Amino acid sequence: MKELVEVIAKALVEKPDEVVVTEKVDGKHITVELKVAQSDMGKVIGRQGRIAKAIRAVVKAASTKDDVYADVDIVE
């Protein structure tokens, strides 16, 4: 899941070298934390959170295939 979020985020932002993705695994629950530059935060979240919702939907679909539950947190 970490690699998937990283690829998506780097494609969206203007400063891809500042994208940091961490993954915490707790049994069948995976929490993926995404950090981007402050200037790119709006691009990752999108208007009314549409981009963030889309990222979460893609990760949820991929995690279902692997029989785990994944959640994406966008942190500052």
PyMOL Python script that loads the backbone (N, CA, C, O; Angstrom):
from pymol import cmd

cmd.read_pdbstr("""\
ATOM      1  N   MET A   1       0.815  -1.186   0.000  1.00  0.00           N
ATOM      2  CA  MET A   1       0.000   0.000   0.000  1.00  0.00           C
ATOM      3  C   MET A   1       0.862   1.255   0.000  1.00  0.00           C
ATOM      4  O   MET A   1       0.506   2.262  -0.612  1.00  0.00           O
ATOM      5  N   LYS A   2       1.983   1.189   0.682  1.00  0.00           N
ATOM      6  CA  LYS A   2       2.873   2.346   0.779  1.00  0.00           C
ATOM      7  C   LYS A   2       3.324   2.802  -0.601  1.00  0.00           C
ATOM      8  O   LYS A   2       3.311   3.997  -0.899  1.00  0.00           O
ATOM      9  N   GLU A   3       3.720   1.861  -1.435  1.00  0.00           N
ATOM     10  CA  GLU A   3       4.211   2.192  -2.767  1.00  0.00           C
ATOM     11  C   GLU A   3       3.108   2.798  -3.624  1.00  0.00           C
ATOM     12  O   GLU A   3       3.358   3.725  -4.395  1.00  0.00           O
ATOM     13  N   LEU A   4       1.896   2.282  -3.494  1.00  0.00           N
ATOM     14  CA  LEU A   4       0.759   2.785  -4.265  1.00  0.00           C
ATOM     15  C   LEU A   4       0.481   4.246  -3.927  1.00  0.00           C
ATOM     16  O   LEU A   4       0.325   5.071  -4.827  1.00  0.00           O
ATOM     17  N   VAL A   5       0.419   4.569  -2.650  1.00  0.00           N
ATOM     18  CA  VAL A   5       0.157   5.943  -2.223  1.00  0.00           C
ATOM     19  C   VAL A   5       1.297   6.860  -2.661  1.00  0.00           C
ATOM     20  O   VAL A   5       1.060   7.996  -3.073  1.00  0.00           O
ATOM     21  N   GLU A   6       2.522   6.372  -2.572  1.00  0.00           N
ATOM     22  CA  GLU A   6       3.680   7.179  -2.955  1.00  0.00           C
ATOM     23  C   GLU A   6       3.655   7.532  -4.440  1.00  0.00           C
ATOM     24  O   GLU A   6       3.934   8.674  -4.806  1.00  0.00           O
ATOM     25  N   VAL A   7       3.330   6.579  -5.288  1.00  0.00           N
ATOM     26  CA  VAL A   7       3.264   6.823  -6.727  1.00  0.00           C
ATOM     27  C   VAL A   7       2.166   7.835  -7.051  1.00  0.00           C
ATOM     28  O   VAL A   7       2.379   8.750  -7.846  1.00  0.00           O
ATOM     29  N   ILE A   8       1.009   7.674  -6.446  1.00  0.00           N
ATOM     30  CA  ILE A   8      -0.110   8.588  -6.695  1.00  0.00           C
ATOM     31  C   ILE A   8       0.250  10.004  -6.231  1.00  0.00           C
ATOM     32  O   ILE A   8       0.034  10.973  -6.959  1.00  0.00           O
ATOM     33  N   ALA A   9       0.793  10.119  -5.027  1.00  0.00           N
ATOM     34  CA  ALA A   9       1.109  11.436  -4.471  1.00  0.00           C
ATOM     35  C   ALA A   9       2.189  12.141  -5.283  1.00  0.00           C
ATOM     36  O   ALA A   9       2.079  13.339  -5.547  1.00  0.00           O
ATOM     37  N   LYS A  10       3.222  11.418  -5.679  1.00  0.00           N
ATOM     38  CA  LYS A  10       4.307  12.047  -6.452  1.00  0.00           C
ATOM     39  C   LYS A  10       3.828  12.527  -7.814  1.00  0.00           C
ATOM     40  O   LYS A  10       4.385  13.474  -8.367  1.00  0.00           O
ATOM     41  N   ALA A  11       2.807  11.886  -8.357  1.00  0.00           N
ATOM     42  CA  ALA A  11       2.259  12.322  -9.635  1.00  0.00           C
ATOM     43  C   ALA A  11       1.442  13.604  -9.490  1.00  0.00           C
ATOM     44  O   ALA A  11       1.274  14.339 -10.464  1.00  0.00           O
ATOM     45  N   LEU A  12       0.938  13.881  -8.305  1.00  0.00           N
ATOM     46  CA  LEU A  12       0.074  15.040  -8.088  1.00  0.00           C
ATOM     47  C   LEU A  12       0.816  16.311  -7.702  1.00  0.00           C
ATOM     48  O   LEU A  12       0.378  17.408  -8.049  1.00  0.00           O
ATOM     49  N   VAL A  13       1.921  16.185  -6.998  1.00  0.00           N
ATOM     50  CA  VAL A  13       2.569  17.351  -6.390  1.00  0.00           C
ATOM     51  C   VAL A  13       3.643  17.957  -7.280  1.00  0.00           C
ATOM     52  O   VAL A  13       4.102  17.344  -8.244  1.00  0.00           O
ATOM     53  N   GLU A  14       4.033  19.193  -6.925  1.00  0.00           N
ATOM     54  CA  GLU A  14       5.108  19.867  -7.643  1.00  0.00           C
ATOM     55  C   GLU A  14       6.472  19.565  -7.029  1.00  0.00           C
ATOM     56  O   GLU A  14       7.494  19.724  -7.697  1.00  0.00           O
ATOM     57  N   LYS A  15       6.503  19.138  -5.790  1.00  0.00           N
ATOM     58  CA  LYS A  15       7.761  18.804  -5.107  1.00  0.00           C
ATOM     59  C   LYS A  15       7.743  17.325  -4.714  1.00  0.00           C
ATOM     60  O   LYS A  15       7.557  17.002  -3.541  1.00  0.00           O
ATOM     61  N   PRO A  16       7.935  16.424  -5.686  1.00  0.00           N
ATOM     62  CA  PRO A  16       7.842  14.991  -5.372  1.00  0.00           C
ATOM     63  C   PRO A  16       8.932  14.488  -4.430  1.00  0.00           C
ATOM     64  O   PRO A  16       8.763  13.448  -3.793  1.00  0.00           O
ATOM     65  N   ASP A  17      10.042  15.209  -4.332  1.00  0.00           N
ATOM     66  CA  ASP A  17      11.114  14.770  -3.427  1.00  0.00           C
ATOM     67  C   ASP A  17      10.749  14.987  -1.957  1.00  0.00           C
ATOM     68  O   ASP A  17      11.410  14.439  -1.075  1.00  0.00           O
ATOM     69  N   GLU A  18       9.713  15.772  -1.680  1.00  0.00           N
ATOM     70  CA  GLU A  18       9.288  16.018  -0.304  1.00  0.00           C
ATOM     71  C   GLU A  18       8.126  15.123   0.130  1.00  0.00           C
ATOM     72  O   GLU A  18       7.591  15.295   1.224  1.00  0.00           O
ATOM     73  N   VAL A  19       7.737  14.179  -0.710  1.00  0.00           N
ATOM     74  CA  VAL A  19       6.667  13.242  -0.359  1.00  0.00           C
ATOM     75  C   VAL A  19       7.251  12.157   0.542  1.00  0.00           C
ATOM     76  O   VAL A  19       8.235  11.504   0.195  1.00  0.00           O
ATOM     77  N   VAL A  20       6.627  11.980   1.701  1.00  0.00           N
ATOM     78  CA  VAL A  20       7.052  10.952   2.657  1.00  0.00           C
ATOM     79  C   VAL A  20       5.835  10.098   2.994  1.00  0.00           C
ATOM     80  O   VAL A  20       4.800  10.608   3.424  1.00  0.00           O
ATOM     81  N   VAL A  21       5.977   8.795   2.793  1.00  0.00           N
ATOM     82  CA  VAL A  21       4.881   7.866   3.083  1.00  0.00           C
ATOM     83  C   VAL A  21       5.383   6.846   4.095  1.00  0.00           C
ATOM     84  O   VAL A  21       6.411   6.200   3.888  1.00  0.00           O
ATOM     85  N   THR A  22       4.643   6.710   5.195  1.00  0.00           N
ATOM     86  CA  THR A  22       4.980   5.697   6.194  1.00  0.00           C
ATOM     87  C   THR A  22       3.798   4.753   6.344  1.00  0.00           C
ATOM     88  O   THR A  22       2.649   5.120   6.100  1.00  0.00           O
ATOM     89  N   GLU A  23       4.108   3.536   6.748  1.00  0.00           N
ATOM     90  CA  GLU A  23       3.085   2.505   6.848  1.00  0.00           C
ATOM     91  C   GLU A  23       3.187   1.833   8.211  1.00  0.00           C
ATOM     92  O   GLU A  23       4.263   1.407   8.629  1.00  0.00           O
ATOM     93  N   LYS A  24       2.053   1.744   8.895  1.00  0.00           N
ATOM     94  CA  LYS A  24       1.993   1.061  10.189  1.00  0.00           C
ATOM     95  C   LYS A  24       1.055  -0.125  10.052  1.00  0.00           C
ATOM     96  O   LYS A  24      -0.103   0.029   9.665  1.00  0.00           O
ATOM     97  N   VAL A  25       1.561  -1.311  10.371  1.00  0.00           N
ATOM     98  CA  VAL A  25       0.769  -2.535  10.241  1.00  0.00           C
ATOM     99  C   VAL A  25       0.412  -3.042  11.621  1.00  0.00           C
ATOM    100  O   VAL A  25       1.272  -3.181  12.492  1.00  0.00           O
ATOM    101  N   ASP A  26      -0.883  -3.321  11.812  1.00  0.00           N
ATOM    102  CA  ASP A  26      -1.375  -3.871  13.061  1.00  0.00           C
ATOM    103  C   ASP A  26      -2.326  -5.011  12.714  1.00  0.00           C
ATOM    104  O   ASP A  26      -3.535  -4.810  12.594  1.00  0.00           O
ATOM    105  N   GLY A  27      -1.776  -6.195  12.558  1.00  0.00           N
ATOM    106  CA  GLY A  27      -2.585  -7.344  12.146  1.00  0.00           C
ATOM    107  C   GLY A  27      -3.064  -7.176  10.716  1.00  0.00           C
ATOM    108  O   GLY A  27      -2.259  -7.096   9.789  1.00  0.00           O
ATOM    109  N   LYS A  28      -4.381  -7.124  10.540  1.00  0.00           N
ATOM    110  CA  LYS A  28      -4.942  -6.936   9.202  1.00  0.00           C
ATOM    111  C   LYS A  28      -5.313  -5.482   8.939  1.00  0.00           C
ATOM    112  O   LYS A  28      -5.981  -5.184   7.948  1.00  0.00           O
ATOM    113  N   HIS A  29      -4.891  -4.580   9.808  1.00  0.00           N
ATOM    114  CA  HIS A  29      -5.171  -3.153   9.637  1.00  0.00           C
ATOM    115  C   HIS A  29      -3.873  -2.422   9.294  1.00  0.00           C
ATOM    116  O   HIS A  29      -2.882  -2.527  10.017  1.00  0.00           O
ATOM    117  N   ILE A  30      -3.890  -1.687   8.196  1.00  0.00           N
ATOM    118  CA  ILE A  30      -2.724  -0.924   7.754  1.00  0.00           C
ATOM    119  C   ILE A  30      -3.097   0.552   7.742  1.00  0.00           C
ATOM    120  O   ILE A  30      -4.114   0.940   7.168  1.00  0.00           O
ATOM    121  N   THR A  31      -2.271   1.365   8.377  1.00  0.00           N
ATOM    122  CA  THR A  31      -2.450   2.809   8.347  1.00  0.00           C
ATOM    123  C   THR A  31      -1.309   3.405   7.546  1.00  0.00           C
ATOM    124  O   THR A  31      -0.141   3.232   7.892  1.00  0.00           O
ATOM    125  N   VAL A  32      -1.646   4.103   6.479  1.00  0.00           N
ATOM    126  CA  VAL A  32      -0.651   4.738   5.621  1.00  0.00           C
ATOM    127  C   VAL A  32      -0.722   6.235   5.881  1.00  0.00           C
ATOM    128  O   VAL A  32      -1.777   6.851   5.727  1.00  0.00           O
ATOM    129  N   GLU A  33       0.418   6.824   6.280  1.00  0.00           N
ATOM    130  CA  GLU A  33       0.477   8.262   6.532  1.00  0.00           C
ATOM    131  C   GLU A  33       1.207   8.939   5.384  1.00  0.00           C
ATOM    132  O   GLU A  33       2.297   8.522   4.992  1.00  0.00           O
ATOM    133  N   LEU A  34       0.597   9.984   4.853  1.00  0.00           N
ATOM    134  CA  LEU A  34       1.150  10.712   3.718  1.00  0.00           C
ATOM    135  C   LEU A  34       1.496  12.120   4.157  1.00  0.00           C
ATOM    136  O   LEU A  34       0.648  12.844   4.678  1.00  0.00           O
ATOM    137  N   LYS A  35       2.756  12.508   3.943  1.00  0.00           N
ATOM    138  CA  LYS A  35       3.212  13.864   4.239  1.00  0.00           C
ATOM    139  C   LYS A  35       3.728  14.474   2.948  1.00  0.00           C
ATOM    140  O   LYS A  35       4.517  13.859   2.229  1.00  0.00           O
ATOM    141  N   VAL A  36       3.275  15.696   2.658  1.00  0.00           N
ATOM    142  CA  VAL A  36       3.739  16.425   1.478  1.00  0.00           C
ATOM    143  C   VAL A  36       4.144  17.826   1.909  1.00  0.00           C
ATOM    144  O   VAL A  36       3.892  18.231   3.044  1.00  0.00           O
ATOM    145  N   ALA A  37       4.769  18.560   1.005  1.00  0.00           N
ATOM    146  CA  ALA A  37       5.129  19.949   1.297  1.00  0.00           C
ATOM    147  C   ALA A  37       3.862  20.751   1.544  1.00  0.00           C
ATOM    148  O   ALA A  37       2.810  20.455   0.977  1.00  0.00           O
ATOM    149  N   GLN A  38       3.966  21.767   2.392  1.00  0.00           N
ATOM    150  CA  GLN A  38       2.798  22.584   2.727  1.00  0.00           C
ATOM    151  C   GLN A  38       2.176  23.204   1.476  1.00  0.00           C
ATOM    152  O   GLN A  38       0.954  23.335   1.398  1.00  0.00           O
ATOM    153  N   SER A  39       2.991  23.583   0.508  1.00  0.00           N
ATOM    154  CA  SER A  39       2.469  24.198  -0.714  1.00  0.00           C
ATOM    155  C   SER A  39       1.718  23.201  -1.595  1.00  0.00           C
ATOM    156  O   SER A  39       0.921  23.606  -2.441  1.00  0.00           O
ATOM    157  N   ASP A  40       1.959  21.917  -1.409  1.00  0.00           N
ATOM    158  CA  ASP A  40       1.292  20.881  -2.201  1.00  0.00           C
ATOM    159  C   ASP A  40       0.086  20.262  -1.502  1.00  0.00           C
ATOM    160  O   ASP A  40      -0.580  19.393  -2.066  1.00  0.00           O
ATOM    161  N   MET A  41      -0.196  20.698  -0.291  1.00  0.00           N
ATOM    162  CA  MET A  41      -1.279  20.101   0.482  1.00  0.00           C
ATOM    163  C   MET A  41      -2.620  20.218  -0.239  1.00  0.00           C
ATOM    164  O   MET A  41      -3.401  19.266  -0.244  1.00  0.00           O
ATOM    165  N   GLY A  42      -2.892  21.351  -0.837  1.00  0.00           N
ATOM    166  CA  GLY A  42      -4.152  21.549  -1.550  1.00  0.00           C
ATOM    167  C   GLY A  42      -4.303  20.645  -2.749  1.00  0.00           C
ATOM    168  O   GLY A  42      -5.414  20.232  -3.082  1.00  0.00           O
ATOM    169  N   LYS A  43      -3.191  20.330  -3.407  1.00  0.00           N
ATOM    170  CA  LYS A  43      -3.243  19.445  -4.575  1.00  0.00           C
ATOM    171  C   LYS A  43      -3.559  18.016  -4.173  1.00  0.00           C
ATOM    172  O   LYS A  43      -4.216  17.293  -4.922  1.00  0.00           O
ATOM    173  N   VAL A  44      -3.105  17.605  -3.016  1.00  0.00           N
ATOM    174  CA  VAL A  44      -3.350  16.241  -2.556  1.00  0.00           C
ATOM    175  C   VAL A  44      -4.772  16.096  -2.005  1.00  0.00           C
ATOM    176  O   VAL A  44      -5.395  15.043  -2.147  1.00  0.00           O
ATOM    177  N   ILE A  45      -5.276  17.155  -1.379  1.00  0.00           N
ATOM    178  CA  ILE A  45      -6.622  17.096  -0.813  1.00  0.00           C
ATOM    179  C   ILE A  45      -7.675  17.372  -1.877  1.00  0.00           C
ATOM    180  O   ILE A  45      -8.690  16.678  -1.935  1.00  0.00           O
ATOM    181  N   GLY A  46      -7.449  18.371  -2.712  1.00  0.00           N
ATOM    182  CA  GLY A  46      -8.396  18.697  -3.783  1.00  0.00           C
ATOM    183  C   GLY A  46      -9.585  19.491  -3.278  1.00  0.00           C
ATOM    184  O   GLY A  46      -9.762  19.680  -2.074  1.00  0.00           O
ATOM    185  N   ARG A  47     -10.387  19.946  -4.207  1.00  0.00           N
ATOM    186  CA  ARG A  47     -11.579  20.712  -3.836  1.00  0.00           C
ATOM    187  C   ARG A  47     -12.571  19.816  -3.123  1.00  0.00           C
ATOM    188  O   ARG A  47     -12.941  18.749  -3.612  1.00  0.00           O
ATOM    189  N   GLN A  48     -12.991  20.275  -1.959  1.00  0.00           N
ATOM    190  CA  GLN A  48     -13.931  19.549  -1.111  1.00  0.00           C
ATOM    191  C   GLN A  48     -13.444  18.132  -0.797  1.00  0.00           C
ATOM    192  O   GLN A  48     -14.254  17.246  -0.523  1.00  0.00           O
ATOM    193  N   GLY A  49     -12.130  17.916  -0.836  1.00  0.00           N
ATOM    194  CA  GLY A  49     -11.559  16.625  -0.475  1.00  0.00           C
ATOM    195  C   GLY A  49     -11.710  15.535  -1.520  1.00  0.00           C
ATOM    196  O   GLY A  49     -11.570  14.354  -1.202  1.00  0.00           O
ATOM    197  N   ARG A  50     -11.990  15.905  -2.755  1.00  0.00           N
ATOM    198  CA  ARG A  50     -12.247  14.892  -3.781  1.00  0.00           C
ATOM    199  C   ARG A  50     -11.022  14.044  -4.110  1.00  0.00           C
ATOM    200  O   ARG A  50     -11.143  12.832  -4.290  1.00  0.00           O
ATOM    201  N   ILE A  51      -9.852  14.660  -4.191  1.00  0.00           N
ATOM    202  CA  ILE A  51      -8.638  13.899  -4.507  1.00  0.00           C
ATOM    203  C   ILE A  51      -8.314  12.947  -3.353  1.00  0.00           C
ATOM    204  O   ILE A  51      -7.979  11.783  -3.576  1.00  0.00           O
ATOM    205  N   ALA A  52      -8.417  13.446  -2.128  1.00  0.00           N
ATOM    206  CA  ALA A  52      -8.151  12.601  -0.954  1.00  0.00           C
ATOM    207  C   ALA A  52      -9.110  11.422  -0.918  1.00  0.00           C
ATOM    208  O   ALA A  52      -8.697  10.299  -0.627  1.00  0.00           O
ATOM    209  N   LYS A  53     -10.384  11.660  -1.211  1.00  0.00           N
ATOM    210  CA  LYS A  53     -11.363  10.568  -1.238  1.00  0.00           C
ATOM    211  C   LYS A  53     -11.020   9.559  -2.319  1.00  0.00           C
ATOM    212  O   LYS A  53     -11.172   8.354  -2.115  1.00  0.00           O
ATOM    213  N   ALA A  54     -10.559  10.038  -3.466  1.00  0.00           N
ATOM    214  CA  ALA A  54     -10.197   9.137  -4.556  1.00  0.00           C
ATOM    215  C   ALA A  54      -8.988   8.290  -4.190  1.00  0.00           C
ATOM    216  O   ALA A  54      -8.954   7.096  -4.487  1.00  0.00           O
ATOM    217  N   ILE A  55      -7.992   8.899  -3.545  1.00  0.00           N
ATOM    218  CA  ILE A  55      -6.813   8.141  -3.104  1.00  0.00           C
ATOM    219  C   ILE A  55      -7.244   7.056  -2.116  1.00  0.00           C
ATOM    220  O   ILE A  55      -6.804   5.911  -2.214  1.00  0.00           O
ATOM    221  N   ARG A  56      -8.096   7.419  -1.177  1.00  0.00           N
ATOM    222  CA  ARG A  56      -8.566   6.447  -0.186  1.00  0.00           C
ATOM    223  C   ARG A  56      -9.360   5.322  -0.843  1.00  0.00           C
ATOM    224  O   ARG A  56      -9.254   4.167  -0.429  1.00  0.00           O
ATOM    225  N   ALA A  57     -10.151   5.649  -1.860  1.00  0.00           N
ATOM    226  CA  ALA A  57     -10.940   4.623  -2.549  1.00  0.00           C
ATOM    227  C   ALA A  57     -10.045   3.641  -3.288  1.00  0.00           C
ATOM    228  O   ALA A  57     -10.301   2.437  -3.267  1.00  0.00           O
ATOM    229  N   VAL A  58      -9.003   4.136  -3.937  1.00  0.00           N
ATOM    230  CA  VAL A  58      -8.070   3.255  -4.652  1.00  0.00           C
ATOM    231  C   VAL A  58      -7.338   2.345  -3.676  1.00  0.00           C
ATOM    232  O   VAL A  58      -7.187   1.150  -3.930  1.00  0.00           O
ATOM    233  N   VAL A  59      -6.887   2.906  -2.566  1.00  0.00           N
ATOM    234  CA  VAL A  59      -6.175   2.106  -1.561  1.00  0.00           C
ATOM    235  C   VAL A  59      -7.110   1.080  -0.937  1.00  0.00           C
ATOM    236  O   VAL A  59      -6.706  -0.056  -0.688  1.00  0.00           O
ATOM    237  N   LYS A  60      -8.350   1.465  -0.684  1.00  0.00           N
ATOM    238  CA  LYS A  60      -9.318   0.526  -0.114  1.00  0.00           C
ATOM    239  C   LYS A  60      -9.570  -0.639  -1.070  1.00  0.00           C
ATOM    240  O   LYS A  60      -9.653  -1.790  -0.643  1.00  0.00           O
ATOM    241  N   ALA A  61      -9.689  -0.337  -2.355  1.00  0.00           N
ATOM    242  CA  ALA A  61      -9.902  -1.397  -3.343  1.00  0.00           C
ATOM    243  C   ALA A  61      -8.694  -2.335  -3.413  1.00  0.00           C
ATOM    244  O   ALA A  61      -8.854  -3.553  -3.495  1.00  0.00           O
ATOM    245  N   ALA A  62      -7.501  -1.773  -3.380  1.00  0.00           N
ATOM    246  CA  ALA A  62      -6.291  -2.595  -3.420  1.00  0.00           C
ATOM    247  C   ALA A  62      -6.144  -3.428  -2.155  1.00  0.00           C
ATOM    248  O   ALA A  62      -5.685  -4.569  -2.211  1.00  0.00           O
ATOM    249  N   SER A  63      -6.528  -2.866  -1.019  1.00  0.00           N
ATOM    250  CA  SER A  63      -6.394  -3.614   0.238  1.00  0.00           C
ATOM    251  C   SER A  63      -7.411  -4.743   0.325  1.00  0.00           C
ATOM    252  O   SER A  63      -7.129  -5.784   0.917  1.00  0.00           O
ATOM    253  N   THR A  64      -8.578  -4.550  -0.254  1.00  0.00           N
ATOM    254  CA  THR A  64      -9.583  -5.604  -0.261  1.00  0.00           C
ATOM    255  C   THR A  64      -9.064  -6.825  -1.013  1.00  0.00           C
ATOM    256  O   THR A  64      -9.329  -7.965  -0.630  1.00  0.00           O
ATOM    257  N   LYS A  65      -8.336  -6.572  -2.068  1.00  0.00           N
ATOM    258  CA  LYS A  65      -7.745  -7.654  -2.848  1.00  0.00           C
ATOM    259  C   LYS A  65      -6.750  -8.459  -2.007  1.00  0.00           C
ATOM    260  O   LYS A  65      -6.642  -9.676  -2.158  1.00  0.00           O
ATOM    261  N   ASP A  66      -6.025  -7.769  -1.123  1.00  0.00           N
ATOM    262  CA  ASP A  66      -5.033  -8.430  -0.262  1.00  0.00           C
ATOM    263  C   ASP A  66      -5.629  -8.919   1.053  1.00  0.00           C
ATOM    264  O   ASP A  66      -4.897  -9.413   1.910  1.00  0.00           O
ATOM    265  N   ASP A  67      -6.954  -8.789   1.232  1.00  0.00           N
ATOM    266  CA  ASP A  67      -7.665  -9.233   2.425  1.00  0.00           C
ATOM    267  C   ASP A  67      -7.174  -8.530   3.694  1.00  0.00           C
ATOM    268  O   ASP A  67      -7.004  -9.160   4.738  1.00  0.00           O
ATOM    269  N   VAL A  68      -6.949  -7.212   3.589  1.00  0.00           N
ATOM    270  CA  VAL A  68      -6.596  -6.384   4.738  1.00  0.00           C
ATOM    271  C   VAL A  68      -7.432  -5.112   4.682  1.00  0.00           C
ATOM    272  O   VAL A  68      -8.076  -4.830   3.671  1.00  0.00           O
ATOM    273  N   TYR A  69      -7.421  -4.345   5.770  1.00  0.00           N
ATOM    274  CA  TYR A  69      -8.101  -3.048   5.792  1.00  0.00           C
ATOM    275  C   TYR A  69      -7.037  -1.957   5.848  1.00  0.00           C
ATOM    276  O   TYR A  69      -6.197  -1.945   6.748  1.00  0.00           O
ATOM    277  N   ALA A  70      -7.079  -1.049   4.890  1.00  0.00           N
ATOM    278  CA  ALA A  70      -6.097   0.030   4.831  1.00  0.00           C
ATOM    279  C   ALA A  70      -6.789   1.372   4.932  1.00  0.00           C
ATOM    280  O   ALA A  70      -7.879   1.567   4.395  1.00  0.00           O
ATOM    281  N   ASP A  71      -6.142   2.297   5.628  1.00  0.00           N
ATOM    282  CA  ASP A  71      -6.647   3.657   5.789  1.00  0.00           C
ATOM    283  C   ASP A  71      -5.516   4.615   5.471  1.00  0.00           C
ATOM    284  O   ASP A  71      -4.361   4.352   5.806  1.00  0.00           O
ATOM    285  N   VAL A  72      -5.843   5.734   4.821  1.00  0.00           N
ATOM    286  CA  VAL A  72      -4.841   6.728   4.442  1.00  0.00           C
ATOM    287  C   VAL A  72      -5.083   7.985   5.259  1.00  0.00           C
ATOM    288  O   VAL A  72      -6.185   8.534   5.264  1.00  0.00           O
ATOM    289  N   ASP A  73      -4.035   8.440   5.956  1.00  0.00           N
ATOM    290  CA  ASP A  73      -4.086   9.680   6.718  1.00  0.00           C
ATOM    291  C   ASP A  73      -3.145  10.685   6.069  1.00  0.00           C
ATOM    292  O   ASP A  73      -1.975  10.385   5.831  1.00  0.00           O
ATOM    293  N   ILE A  74      -3.654  11.867   5.784  1.00  0.00           N
ATOM    294  CA  ILE A  74      -2.824  12.930   5.246  1.00  0.00           C
ATOM    295  C   ILE A  74      -2.466  13.851   6.390  1.00  0.00           C
ATOM    296  O   ILE A  74      -3.338  14.485   6.983  1.00  0.00           O
ATOM    297  N   VAL A  75      -1.185  13.925   6.701  1.00  0.00           N
ATOM    298  CA  VAL A  75      -0.720  14.698   7.865  1.00  0.00           C
ATOM    299  C   VAL A  75       0.118  15.882   7.414  1.00  0.00           C
ATOM    300  O   VAL A  75       0.710  15.869   6.335  1.00  0.00           O
ATOM    301  N   GLU A  76       0.158  16.910   8.261  1.00  0.00           N
ATOM    302  CA  GLU A  76       0.934  18.107   7.941  1.00  0.00           C
ATOM    303  C   GLU A  76       2.342  17.974   8.446  1.00  0.00           C
ATOM    304  O   GLU A  76       3.149  18.887   8.269  1.00  0.00           O
TER     305      GLU A  76
END
""", "prot")
cmd.dss("prot")
cmd.show_as("cartoon", "prot")
cmd.util.cbc("prot")
cmd.orient("prot")
